[in-house]
Amino acid sequence: VGTIARSAAVTLDGVNSMADMISSALILVFARLSDKKADKDHPFGFGRLEYLCSMIVTMLVMGIGLKSMFDAIKEILYPGEAPNFSFLVVAVEVVSMAVKFYLGKKQQDAGRRLNSQAMIMAGIDAMSDVGIGAAVLISIVVYKAFGIDIEDYLCVIIAALILKAGVEMLIESMNKIVGAPADPDFRKKITTMLFKEKDVYNVSSLVIHNYGENNYIGSVDIEVDEDMKASRITELSQRLKDEAKELGMTLTSVGISGIKIDQPEA
């Protein structure tokens, strides 16, 4: 339809949709790979592959944005034939916007529910496509009403927004691969769980490593009554490990320090 209408913006929308299809295929493949069980060479599983997928999807989106910007600038400098906006173009864009809005919302909701970074990013990209469709419709209205062709300028703006969103998503994915701190809300969940135990008087250290969404591994150091018996310490440690597991974290060790709880200084 973009070729028929001689419209760079409609063509950009189509190419972007093709990129979304490729992104979805990548997400499906990487979701399978990241769900593999841990093995001897990868004792903490393959969860971080999803972050790699997010990076590839983001770079694909940024590549589309960069090419679209260059193409739009080229059209501004060397204008071609006037666009031929018809009812078909309007109908295709309206349907496309409605579908992408629904798809983007569903992908983001599912991504949050499943803690899937790649799916959330795909949803954000789909929602940005709604903006592309809106820009196309605006350019059609302006062209029909005033005879002014602004679609190439709109393409430059849209491409810049796509690149900005891409850079932000890329930084977020890279941070998780390199090893950013655990999500503050998740850390708070674990800390709250620890302090609910009446025998835990203090948490002196909490280390959390992220090996994929819902796959946290770490250790904790706690302070207990120095007169607590070894049998009770064993029970407490196992209970904390079980409760942490329910929240999505494997506690590899629970360090114990004793304090004199009957002394005011302690």
N, C-alpha and C positions, 0 to 999 in steps of 0.2 A: 504493500500500500504506500509506503514511503517513496519507493521508486516511481510508482505511478503518479503520485502527487508532487514529485520533485521536491520533497521536503526533507531537509537534513534532520530536523527534530523528530519526525515520525520514524525515520530510518534509525536514529539513535535509540529511540524507544524499543524498536524491534531487535536491534543488536543486543541491547541491555537485557531484554527478555531471554534471548538465546544464552547469554552469559549466566542468567539465573538458573536456566535448565541445567547447564553444566555444573553450577554450584551445588544444586540439589543432588545431582548424581554423585558428586564428590562427598557430600555429607553422608549419603547412604553407604558409600564404600568405607569411609573412615569410621563411621559409627560401628560397622561390623568389626573392623580391625581393632578399634579401641576397646571393644567389649570382650576381646580374647582374654582367657584366663592367664594369670601370672605363670611364668615358667622359670627354669633355672637361670637363664640369662637375663630375664626381666622380672625379678622377684616382686616388684611393686605394680605389675600389670602394664597395660598399654594405654591408659587413660589420657596421657598427654598427647597422643596422636590427634585427638580432637582439636587441640590448640594449633597443631601444625595444619590441620584442615582449614581452620579459621584463617590462618595466614595466607594459604593458597587462594581461598575464596576472596579474601580482601584484596590481594594483589591482582586477581582477575578483574575485580570491580574497578580498581584504580587504573588498570590498563585501559579498560573501556572508557573511563572518564578522561584519561589523558589523550587518547586517540580522538575522542569526540571534541575535545577542546581545540586540538590542532585542525581538525576538519572544519569546525565552525569558523575559526579565525581565517582559514584559507578561503571559505565562502564569503566572508566579509570583505577580504582584500580583493578577491577575484570572483565577483558575483556571477552565477550561472543563470539559467532560465528562471522566470518567475514561477513560484509554486502554483499548483493547481488543486486547491482545496475543494473537495466535494463532500457530499453527504456521507459517502463511504468512509472517508478519513475521520469525520466526526464520530460516526457510529463505532468504528473500530477503537478509537481512543476512549470513548465513554465506557464501552464494555471492558476494555483493557484496564482502565482505572478501577472499576468496580471489582473486578476479579483480583487485581493486585492488592487492593485495600483489604479485602477479605483474607487473602492468602497471607499477607504480611502480618495481620493481627493474629491469625491462627498460629503462624510460625513462632512469633514472639511469645505468645501464651504457652505454647508447647515447649519452647526453649527454656522458659522460666520454670515450668513444671518439672522438666527433665534435667534441669541444670546443664543445658547444652549451649555452650558459647557459640558454636558454629550455626546452630539453628536460630538463635537470637539475631545474629548478624545477618543471616539470610532474610529474616523477617524485616529488619531495619532497611535492608537494600530494597526489598519489595515495596515498602512504604515510600522510599525515596522515588521509586518508579512512578508512584501516584503523582508526585510533584512534577515529574517530566511530562506526564499526560496532561496535567493542568496547564503547564507552560505551553504545550502544543495548542490546546484549546484557546488560550489567551491570544497566542499569535494568530490563530485563524480569525478570531473575532476582530482583532486590530486590523488585519489585512483586508477583511471583507468590509469593515466600516470605513477605514481611512485609506486603504490602498498602500499601507506601509508594511514592509516585510521586516519583522523584528525577530523572527525565529532563530536566526544565527546568533544574535546577541543573547537571546534566552539560553541557547545551547551552551554558550561560554559560561554563563552564570551557573547553569545546572551542573556542567562538568566540574566547575570549581567546587561546588557543594559536595559532589560525589567524591572528589579527591580529598576534601577536608574530612569527610566522614570516614573514608578509607584509611587515612593516616591515623586517626584516633583509634579505629578498630585494630589496625596493625600494631600500634604501640601496646594496646591492651593484651593482644595475643602474645606478643614477644615477652612482655613482662611475666606472663604466666609460665611460659616455657623456661625463661631464665630463672624464675623462682621468686615471684613477688610474695609479700606476706599474705597469710591466709585472710580470707574475707572477714572483716571486723565483726559482722553479725554472727558468723559461724564460731569465731573465737569466743564471743560473748556467750553463745550457747554452751560451749564446753566448760567455760569458767563457771557459769551458773550451775551446771550439773555438778561440778566438783564441790562447790560451796554448799550445795544442798545436803551433802553428807555431814552429819553432826560431828564425826571424828576428824574431819579435815579443818584445821585451824588456820592454815594459810597455804596459798599456792605461790611458791617461790620462783618457779620457772615453768613455762609452757611453750613447747616447740611444736609447730605444725608445718608439715610439708604437704604440698598439693601435688598429687599424681593423677590428676583428672578430676572432673566434677564428681562429688560423692565418693571420692577416694583419697581421704586424708590420712596421713600417717605421722605419728609424732610421739612425744614423751612428755611426762610431767613430773615435777618435783613438788611434794607436799610436806607440810609439817603436821605432826600428830603428837599426842601426849607421849612423852618419853617412857612412861610406864606401860604403854600398850603392849600386850603380848604378841609374840610372833604369829600365832594362829589367827588373831584378829586382824593383824596387818595383812596377812595373806588373803583373808576374806574380803577386806576393804579393797585391796589392789585388784582382785578379780572382779569385784562388783563395779569398780570404776571402769575397768576395761570393757565389761559387758555393756554398761550404759553408754560409753563413748562409741562403741560399735553400732548401737542403735541410732546414734546421731550421724553416723557416716565416717567415723574416724577409728583407725586402729592404733591403740596405745601400745607401743612396743615395750615400754617400761614405765614403772611408777616408782620414782625415787622417794625415799622416806627419810625425813629428818625429825628428830625428837626434840620437843621443847617442854620446859617445866611449866605446865599450865596453871599451877597453884601459886606461882611467884608473880607479883605485879610487874616486875621489870621485864619478864619474858612476855 
